[in-house]
Amino acid sequence: MSLSSPPRLLAGIDIGGTNVRCALAPVDHPQEILVRKTGATPEMTEPERFVAFIAEEVRGCLRSLGREPEALAGVGCVAPGITDVGAGVVLYAANLDWADAPLTALLEQRLDAPSIIENDVNAAAMAEYAFGAGREARSLVYLTVSTGVAAGIVVEGRLWRGAHHAAGELGFFIPDPRHLGKDWGRNGCLELTAGGVGLARTWAERHGGNGAPGEAVEVFAQARNGNAEAVDLVHRAADYLAQAVVAVGALLDPEVLVLGGSIAQNEAWIAGRIREVVAGTLPFPMKIVHSKLGGDAPLLGALALAAQNVPAETPRVAS
């Protein structure tokens, strides 16, 4: 009797503005996470050092399963930025201070396994479309509101990336004519007025603090406690996001819009205001639902990408 060898593994990596998450899953079942690890996004900005950190996190996951590095069949990595999937390059990632980072090549050098990268929101959109809140839809937009603001667009099972790999970069949307002509830097107007990074910076400028994206939690907490200034910031963010969703609906007319990201999923006022404005504005409002995959959507998308990218094994010839 022969014993079957343990399955080869996929590594999924989700690089967020606040946390980096790694997970391992079997090649044939990328949805079945076997082990995961989460850590704070390191302050280092050099892609080479960042990937060295990621590789050690993946090796730690392998060690926790008692597996050797050779068990790794493929790697999927998603990042918050404009990503050229074919070239394997993160063209622009404001929150990581990256430009033209050759992420695929660096991952393959460090982990010695076929690797593929994707924009994190695009990956989350595909995960929701394949086995989440959009399983029965033909078209879907996944909107994330957390550290940043962005959307992933899926039509008939295919991602729409745009001519410059920048489709869905809603952070650059300008929701108020008063903001026209201003320099919104690398993040964009909507991200700096309605995303976690912008809310945290605005609050820190007025009340102290370092303005780290995680401090947006304090803004929402103060708003719930009735702080008038925080209430104004949260209401403005909700209105701006609702206007952006109306623009998405008017332009794309998707069947479903999935709300993802820590702010969109956990702050009831944001989701409620989006639904209210969309229902009262568009002639054919899209269905608006919360993510079924939650914070795992980008990570599951990364694992699914890794599975698709694993080379087919050459059949063994019996001796």
C-alpha positions in Angstrom: 0.0 0.0 0.0 1.4 3.4 -0.9 0.9 6.5 1.1 -0.1 9.7 -0.8 2.2 12.6 -0.4 0.9 15.7 1.3 -0.5 18.3 -1.2 1.6 21.0 -2.6 0.7 24.4 -1.3 -0.1 27.9 -2.5 0.9 31.1 -0.7 -1.4 34.0 -0.7 -0.2 37.4 0.4 -2.3 40.5 1.0 -0.2 43.7 1.4 -2.4 46.3 3.1 -1.7 49.8 4.2 -2.1 48.7 7.8 -1.4 45.0 7.8 0.3 42.3 5.8 -1.4 38.9 5.8 -0.1 35.6 4.5 -1.9 32.3 4.1 -1.3 28.8 2.8 -3.9 26.6 1.0 -3.7 23.4 -1.0 -3.2 23.8 -4.8 -6.5 22.1 -5.6 -8.5 24.0 -3.0 -7.4 27.6 -2.8 -10.4 28.6 -0.7 -9.4 26.2 2.2 -6.9 28.2 4.2 -4.7 25.9 6.3 -2.7 28.5 8.2 -2.5 32.3 8.2 -0.4 35.0 9.7 -1.0 38.7 10.1 1.4 41.4 11.0 1.7 45.2 10.9 2.8 46.6 7.5 6.5 47.4 8.1 7.7 50.9 7.7 10.4 50.0 5.3 9.6 51.2 1.8 12.3 49.6 -0.3 10.6 46.8 -2.3 13.6 44.4 -1.9 13.5 44.6 1.9 9.7 44.4 2.0 9.7 41.2 -0.1 12.4 39.8 2.2 10.0 40.4 5.1 7.1 38.8 3.2 9.2 35.7 2.3 10.1 35.1 6.0 6.4 35.4 6.9 5.6 32.7 4.3 8.4 30.5 5.5 7.0 30.9 9.0 3.6 29.6 7.8 5.3 26.6 6.1 7.2 25.8 9.3 3.9 25.9 11.3 2.6 23.1 9.1 5.9 21.2 9.2 6.5 21.7 5.5 9.7 22.5 3.6 10.0 25.5 1.2 9.9 23.0 -1.7 6.2 22.3 -0.9 5.4 25.7 -2.3 3.8 25.4 -5.8 2.9 29.0 -6.4 2.5 32.5 -4.9 -0.2 35.1 -5.4 0.4 38.6 -4.0 -1.9 41.5 -4.0 -0.9 45.1 -3.4 -2.8 48.4 -2.9 -1.7 50.2 -6.1 -1.8 50.4 -9.9 -0.4 47.1 -11.0 0.7 45.8 -14.4 0.0 42.1 -14.0 1.6 41.0 -17.3 4.9 42.8 -16.5 4.7 41.8 -12.8 5.3 45.4 -11.7 3.5 47.6 -9.1 3.5 50.9 -11.1 2.3 53.1 -8.3 1.3 52.5 -4.7 0.9 55.7 -2.8 0.6 54.2 0.7 3.7 52.1 0.3 5.7 54.8 -1.6 6.4 52.4 -4.4 6.9 53.2 -8.1 7.8 50.6 -10.7 8.4 47.9 -8.1 9.2 44.6 -9.8 7.3 42.6 -7.3 6.8 39.3 -9.2 10.5 39.0 -9.9 11.4 39.7 -6.3 9.0 37.2 -5.0 10.2 34.5 -7.3 13.8 35.2 -6.3 13.0 34.9 -2.6 10.5 32.1 -2.7 11.6 30.1 -5.7 8.0 29.5 -6.9 5.9 30.8 -9.8 4.5 34.1 -8.6 1.8 36.5 -9.8 0.7 39.9 -8.6 -2.6 41.9 -8.8 -4.2 45.0 -7.4 -5.7 44.0 -4.1 -9.2 45.4 -4.9 -9.3 43.6 -8.3 -8.4 40.4 -6.5 -11.1 41.0 -4.0 -13.6 41.7 -6.7 -12.8 38.4 -8.5 -13.1 36.5 -5.2 -16.5 38.0 -4.4 -17.6 37.2 -8.0 -16.4 33.6 -7.9 -17.5 32.5 -4.5 -18.8 35.5 -2.5 -21.6 38.1 -2.6 -21.6 38.2 -6.4 -21.7 34.5 -7.3 -25.0 34.8 -9.2 -24.3 38.2 -10.8 -23.0 38.8 -14.4 -21.5 42.2 -13.5 -20.1 43.4 -10.2 -18.2 46.4 -8.7 -16.4 45.8 -5.5 -15.9 49.0 -3.5 -13.4 49.1 -0.7 -13.3 51.9 1.8 -10.5 51.3 4.4 -7.1 52.9 4.4 -7.8 53.9 0.8 -10.7 54.0 -1.6 -10.8 52.0 -4.8 -13.0 49.7 -6.9 -12.6 46.5 -8.8 -14.8 45.9 -11.8 -15.9 42.5 -13.1 -17.9 42.1 -16.3 -19.0 38.7 -17.5 -16.3 37.0 -15.4 -13.5 39.3 -16.6 -11.7 42.1 -14.8 -11.7 45.5 -16.4 -8.3 46.9 -15.7 -8.3 49.9 -18.1 -5.9 51.1 -20.7 -3.3 52.1 -18.1 -4.1 49.4 -15.5 -5.9 52.1 -13.5 -9.6 51.3 -13.8 -11.4 51.6 -10.5 -8.9 54.1 -8.9 -11.8 56.0 -7.3 -9.4 57.6 -4.8 -8.8 60.2 -7.5 -12.5 61.1 -8.0 -13.3 64.7 -7.2 -16.7 64.8 -5.4 -17.0 68.5 -4.9 -16.3 71.4 -7.3 -14.6 73.3 -4.4 -11.8 70.7 -4.7 -11.1 71.3 -8.4 -7.6 72.6 -9.1 -6.1 71.6 -5.8 -3.1 69.3 -5.6 -4.2 66.1 -3.9 -0.9 64.4 -4.2 -0.3 60.7 -4.6 -3.6 59.7 -2.9 -6.2 61.7 -4.7 -9.1 63.8 -3.5 -11.7 61.2 -2.5 -9.1 59.1 -0.6 -7.9 62.2 1.3 -11.5 63.3 2.2 -13.3 60.0 2.7 -10.7 57.2 3.1 -9.1 56.2 6.4 -5.8 57.8 5.5 -7.4 61.1 4.9 -9.7 61.1 7.9 -6.7 60.2 10.1 -4.5 62.9 8.7 -7.2 65.6 9.0 -7.9 64.6 12.6 -4.2 64.6 13.5 -3.8 68.1 12.0 -6.5 69.4 14.3 -6.0 67.4 17.4 -2.5 65.9 17.3 -1.4 62.4 16.7 0.8 60.9 13.9 -2.0 60.6 11.3 -1.5 56.9 10.8 -4.4 55.4 8.8 -5.5 53.3 11.8 -6.3 56.5 13.7 -9.4 56.9 11.5 -11.0 54.6 14.1 -10.8 57.5 16.6 -12.7 59.8 14.2 -15.7 57.3 14.0 -15.6 56.7 17.7 -15.8 60.4 18.4 -18.6 60.8 15.9 -20.6 58.1 17.7 -20.0 60.0 20.9 -21.5 63.1 19.4 -18.3 65.1 18.7 -19.6 67.7 16.3 -16.3 68.0 14.4 -16.0 64.3 13.9 -19.7 64.0 12.9 -19.0 66.6 10.2 -16.0 64.7 8.9 -17.9 61.4 8.8 -21.0 62.9 7.2 -18.8 64.5 4.5 -17.1 61.2 3.9 -20.4 59.4 3.5 -21.8 62.0 1.1 -18.6 62.0 -1.0 -18.6 58.2 -1.2 -22.3 58.1 -2.1 -21.6 60.5 -5.0 -18.8 58.3 -6.2 -21.1 55.3 -6.2 -23.7 57.2 -8.1 -21.0 58.0 -10.7 -20.1 54.3 -10.9 -23.7 53.3 -11.3 -24.4 55.9 -14.0 -21.4 54.9 -16.0 -21.3 51.1 -15.6 -24.8 50.1 -14.5 -23.5 47.0 -12.6 -25.8 44.3 -11.3 -24.3 44.3 -7.8 -22.1 46.6 -5.8 -20.2 44.9 -3.0 -19.1 47.0 -0.1 -15.8 45.9 1.4 -13.0 47.3 3.6 -13.1 48.0 7.3 -14.9 51.3 7.0 -17.6 50.4 4.5 -18.3 47.1 6.3 -18.3 48.4 9.9 -19.5 51.9 9.8 -23.3 51.7 9.4 -23.7 55.4 8.5 -21.5 55.0 5.5 -23.4 52.1 4.0 -26.7 53.6 4.8 -26.0 56.9 3.2 -24.7 55.2 0.0 -27.9 53.2 -0.3 -30.1 56.2 0.4 -28.4 58.4 -2.2 -28.2 55.7 -4.8 -31.8 54.7 -4.4 -32.9 58.4 -4.7 -30.7 59.2 -7.7 -30.3 56.4 -10.2 -33.3 55.3 -12.4 -32.1 51.7 -12.0 -30.2 51.4 -8.8 -27.8 48.5 -8.5 -28.1 46.0 -5.6 -25.8 47.1 -2.8 -24.6 44.3 -0.5 -21.9 43.8 2.1 -19.0 41.6 1.3 -19.5 37.9 2.2 -15.8 37.3 2.4 -15.1 40.2 4.6 -11.4 41.0 5.1 -10.4 37.7 3.5 -11.6 38.8 0.0 -8.2 40.1 -1.2 -6.3 37.1 0.4 -8.7 34.6 -1.2 -8.3 36.4 -4.5 -4.5 36.1 -4.1 -4.7 32.3 -3.5 -7.1 31.9 -6.4 -4.6 33.8 -8.6 -1.8 31.6 -7.4 -3.8 28.5 -8.3 -4.4 29.7 -11.8 -0.7 30.4 -12.3 0.7 27.1 -11.2 2.2 25.3 -14.2 0.5 22.0 -15.1 2.5 19.0 -13.9 4.1 16.7 -16.4 2.5 13.2 -16.0 4.8 10.7 -14.5 5.6 7.6 -16.5 5.3 4.4 -14.6 8.5 2.4 -14.5 
